[in-house]
Amino acid sequence: MRAATWSVRNHLALARSLAIARREKIRVRRDESGDLVLLTLSGERVVAAAVGPSADVPVDSLRVRPSTLRFNARGQAAPGSVYLYRGDRVERIVSNFLGRLRVESYRAP
């Protein structure tokens, strides 16, 4: 679970870095197949991470709230979270308006 959390966290950090380097907005969301993808504003797919029990990110489920996280050219973000679920464990990766990330862990009730 820890490896999956840090993999997703690193994808979010990469999205922020790409937004700054490319000087354009980068969006992070799940696509139809359930993969976590980084997209440019024009819809170009930059990076993807497979999500699921037997994928790159081995979790039971993953949820992005709001459904799309956005990083602008200054590295700032619309606040949001990514939740990873595995058994009764929940990991929450929070992005604040400055684009800074933090990880919170807890057990599901």
C-alpha positions as CSV (number, residue, x, y, z in Angstrom):
1,M,0.0,0.0,0.0
2,R,2.8,2.4,0.8
3,A,4.4,1.8,-2.6
4,A,1.1,2.4,-4.3
5,T,0.6,5.6,-2.4
6,W,4.0,6.9,-3.3
7,S,3.6,5.9,-6.9
8,V,0.4,8.0,-7.1
9,R,2.0,10.9,-5.1
10,N,5.0,10.9,-7.6
11,H,2.6,11.0,-10.5
12,L,0.9,14.1,-9.0
13,A,4.3,15.7,-8.3
14,L,5.3,14.9,-12.0
15,A,2.1,16.6,-13.1
16,R,3.0,19.8,-11.2
17,S,6.6,19.7,-12.6
18,L,5.4,19.2,-16.1
19,A,2.9,22.1,-15.8
20,I,5.8,24.4,-14.7
21,A,8.3,23.1,-17.3
22,R,5.8,23.1,-20.2
23,R,4.2,26.3,-19.1
24,E,0.7,24.9,-19.6
25,K,-2.0,23.4,-17.5
26,I,-1.8,19.7,-16.7
27,R,-4.9,17.7,-15.6
28,V,-4.9,14.5,-13.6
29,R,-7.9,12.2,-13.8
30,R,-8.9,8.6,-14.3
31,D,-9.8,7.5,-17.8
32,E,-12.4,5.0,-19.0
33,S,-10.1,2.0,-18.3
34,G,-9.4,3.2,-14.7
35,D,-5.9,4.3,-15.3
36,L,-4.6,7.5,-13.7
37,V,-3.6,9.8,-16.5
38,L,-1.8,13.2,-16.9
39,L,-3.3,15.3,-19.7
40,T,-2.5,18.6,-21.3
41,L,-5.3,21.1,-21.8
42,S,-5.6,20.0,-25.4
43,G,-6.2,16.4,-24.3
44,E,-2.7,15.0,-25.1
45,R,-2.0,12.0,-22.9
46,V,1.4,12.6,-21.2
47,V,1.8,9.8,-18.7
48,A,-0.5,7.0,-17.4
49,A,-0.3,4.7,-14.4
50,A,-2.3,1.5,-14.4
51,V,-4.5,1.1,-11.3
52,G,-6.0,-2.0,-9.9
53,P,-5.3,-5.3,-7.9
54,S,-2.7,-6.6,-10.5
55,A,-1.5,-3.2,-12.0
56,D,1.3,-0.8,-11.4
57,V,-0.6,0.6,-8.5
58,P,-1.9,-2.4,-6.6
59,V,-5.0,-1.2,-4.8
60,D,-8.6,-2.3,-4.5
61,S,-9.8,1.1,-5.7
62,L,-8.7,4.7,-6.3
63,R,-10.9,7.8,-6.3
64,V,-10.0,11.3,-7.4
65,R,-12.0,14.2,-5.8
66,P,-12.9,16.4,-7.6
67,S,-12.8,14.1,-10.6
68,T,-10.0,16.2,-12.2
69,L,-7.0,17.7,-10.5
70,R,-5.4,20.7,-12.2
71,F,-2.0,22.2,-12.0
72,N,-1.2,25.5,-13.7
73,A,2.0,26.9,-15.2
74,R,3.0,28.3,-11.9
75,G,2.6,25.0,-10.1
76,Q,-0.5,26.1,-8.3
77,A,-3.4,23.7,-8.1
78,A,-7.1,23.5,-7.6
79,P,-7.3,21.8,-4.2
80,G,-8.2,18.1,-4.3
81,S,-7.5,14.6,-3.1
82,V,-6.7,11.2,-4.4
83,Y,-8.0,8.3,-2.2
84,L,-6.5,4.8,-2.4
85,Y,-8.3,1.9,-0.8
86,R,-7.0,-1.5,0.1
87,G,-8.9,-3.7,2.6
88,D,-9.7,-1.4,5.6
89,R,-6.8,1.0,4.9
90,V,-7.2,4.3,3.3
91,E,-4.5,6.6,2.0
92,R,-5.4,10.1,1.1
93,I,-3.0,12.3,-1.0
94,V,-4.0,15.9,-0.6
95,S,-3.0,18.8,-3.0
96,N,-3.5,22.3,-1.6
97,F,-3.8,25.5,-3.7
98,L,0.0,25.9,-3.9
99,G,0.3,22.4,-5.4
100,R,2.0,21.0,-2.3
101,L,1.2,17.4,-1.6
102,R,0.7,15.6,1.7
103,V,-0.2,12.0,2.6
104,E,-2.7,11.0,5.3
105,S,-3.3,7.4,6.4
106,Y,-6.3,6.0,8.3
107,R,-8.4,2.9,8.7
108,A,-11.9,2.9,7.2
109,P,-14.7,2.8,9.8
